[in-house]
Amino acid sequence: MTPSTTSAGQASTALVTARFLRMLSIVLEQLEAVRDADGRAEFAGLTARAGVLECETDALERELEDACLQAFATGLSDEELAFHLMVFRSLTNLERVGDYAFNVARALETFAPRVRSATLQDAVPIVRLLSQMIERLSFAFAERDVQAAREVMRLDFEQVDALYEQMQRASLTRLLERPEDTEVALTAGRMARDLERLGDHLVNVAERLEVLVLRPGGAR
């Protein structure tokens, strides 16, 4: 054990790391379920599947919250304290990420079978990018890799935001050209916002991770 760690802190860090990575993997599963449903053009059951995963996310959030609070009450080293604070502050972000993924799954199951055009399917490229961001964020968190964390930020800024604007424009165009499809167009707009905000929450976690790693004494 080095001076920068404690026995209790090491055990808590290992537990929190595993649970946090599981939260990220759950969101990835939610997004992959959306992509799979789109690829098969079979959306029945998508909401139920996403809902089960969201319930697991909520349970993990509570477990991690308790684990961090218990760790704060022990004698953590500065490094361990910074890590647990980073995770604690990021829990709300990951919980919201799960909520947004669930909203998208529900919207697709409800509306995709009724839409002949590609209006709602415009979400798929964003979903693919968000999945990539989650994979990079998981690697960054597990390895304390700053470059991977920055790649998450870059993907959001350079690609997700652009696709979001594109999807919003497509939704507005459909609304103007086909007023009878108002409900679908508005749903597509909400999906676009949900996906864009999902990316924003991933960026928030990546930014905290960057600060954690680059802090004096942090791993690089």
LINKA-V570252 format. One record per residue. N is the residue number from 1. PSI is psi in whole degrees, -180 to 180 (* if undefined). Layout:
n->N psi->PSI
n->N psi->PSI
This chain:
n->1 psi->129
n->2 psi->165
n->3 psi->-19
n->4 psi->4
n->5 psi->161
n->6 psi->160
n->7 psi->-49
n->8 psi->-37
n->9 psi->-38
n->10 psi->-44
n->11 psi->-43
n->12 psi->-40
n->13 psi->-43
n->14 psi->-44
n->15 psi->-48
n->16 psi->-40
n->17 psi->-47
n->18 psi->-43
n->19 psi->-38
n->20 psi->-43
n->21 psi->-35
n->22 psi->-40
n->23 psi->-42
n->24 psi->-41
n->25 psi->-30
n->26 psi->-44
n->27 psi->-40
n->28 psi->-41
n->29 psi->-40
n->30 psi->-45
n->31 psi->-37
n->32 psi->-32
n->33 psi->-38
n->34 psi->-46
n->35 psi->-40
n->36 psi->-43
n->37 psi->-41
n->38 psi->-43
n->39 psi->-35
n->40 psi->-8
n->41 psi->38
n->42 psi->104
n->43 psi->-6
n->44 psi->132
n->45 psi->-5
n->46 psi->-42
n->47 psi->-43
n->48 psi->-43
n->49 psi->-46
n->50 psi->-35
n->51 psi->-40
n->52 psi->-44
n->53 psi->-37
n->54 psi->-38
n->55 psi->-39
n->56 psi->-38
n->57 psi->-45
n->58 psi->-41
n->59 psi->-41
n->60 psi->-36
n->61 psi->-46
n->62 psi->-41
n->63 psi->-43
n->64 psi->-38
n->65 psi->-46
n->66 psi->-41
n->67 psi->-41
n->68 psi->-43
n->69 psi->-40
n->70 psi->-40
n->71 psi->-38
n->72 psi->-27
n->73 psi->-8
n->74 psi->180
n->75 psi->77
n->76 psi->147
n->77 psi->169
n->78 psi->-42
n->79 psi->-45
n->80 psi->-39
n->81 psi->-44
n->82 psi->-41
n->83 psi->-49
n->84 psi->-35
n->85 psi->-41
n->86 psi->-45
n->87 psi->-47
n->88 psi->-43
n->89 psi->-18
n->90 psi->-9
n->91 psi->-42
n->92 psi->-38
n->93 psi->-48
n->94 psi->-34
n->95 psi->-41
n->96 psi->-37
n->97 psi->-45
n->98 psi->-39
n->99 psi->-45
n->100 psi->-40
n->101 psi->-39
n->102 psi->-43
n->103 psi->-41
n->104 psi->-44
n->105 psi->-43
n->106 psi->-42
n->107 psi->-40
n->108 psi->-44
n->109 psi->-36
n->110 psi->-42
n->111 psi->-29
n->112 psi->-42
n->113 psi->-18
n->114 psi->0
n->115 psi->120
n->116 psi->-32
n->117 psi->-178
n->118 psi->19
n->119 psi->-55
n->120 psi->-28
n->121 psi->-12
n->122 psi->-18
n->123 psi->-24
n->124 psi->-45
n->125 psi->-36
n->126 psi->-43
n->127 psi->-41
n->128 psi->-43
n->129 psi->-41
n->130 psi->-37
n->131 psi->-41
n->132 psi->-40
n->133 psi->-40
n->134 psi->-41
n->135 psi->-42
n->136 psi->-37
n->137 psi->-39
n->138 psi->-44
n->139 psi->-45
n->140 psi->-42
n->141 psi->-45
n->142 psi->-37
n->143 psi->-1
n->144 psi->49
n->145 psi->110
n->146 psi->-40
n->147 psi->-38
n->148 psi->-39
n->149 psi->-41
n->150 psi->-29
n->151 psi->-35
n->152 psi->-46
n->153 psi->-42
n->154 psi->-44
n->155 psi->-40
n->156 psi->-47
n->157 psi->-42
n->158 psi->-29
n->159 psi->-48
n->160 psi->-45
n->161 psi->-38
n->162 psi->-42
n->163 psi->-34
n->164 psi->-47
n->165 psi->-39
n->166 psi->-43
n->167 psi->-38
n->168 psi->-40
n->169 psi->-42
n->170 psi->-39
n->171 psi->-43
n->172 psi->-41
n->173 psi->-43
n->174 psi->-39
n->175 psi->-38
n->176 psi->-39
n->177 psi->-29
n->178 psi->77
n->179 psi->-24
n->180 psi->-17
n->181 psi->28
n->182 psi->-45
n->183 psi->-42
n->184 psi->-42
n->185 psi->-43
n->186 psi->-38
n->187 psi->-41
n->188 psi->-39
n->189 psi->-41
n->190 psi->-39
n->191 psi->-43
n->192 psi->-44
n->193 psi->-42
n->194 psi->-43
n->195 psi->-40
n->196 psi->-41
n->197 psi->-34
n->198 psi->-47
n->199 psi->-38
n->200 psi->-40
n->201 psi->-36
n->202 psi->-40
n->203 psi->-40
n->204 psi->-43
n->205 psi->-44
n->206 psi->-39
n->207 psi->-42
n->208 psi->-38
n->209 psi->-40
n->210 psi->-45
n->211 psi->-42
n->212 psi->-47
n->213 psi->-36
n->214 psi->-4
n->215 psi->153
n->216 psi->124
n->217 psi->-7
n->218 psi->158
n->219 psi->144
n->220 psi->*
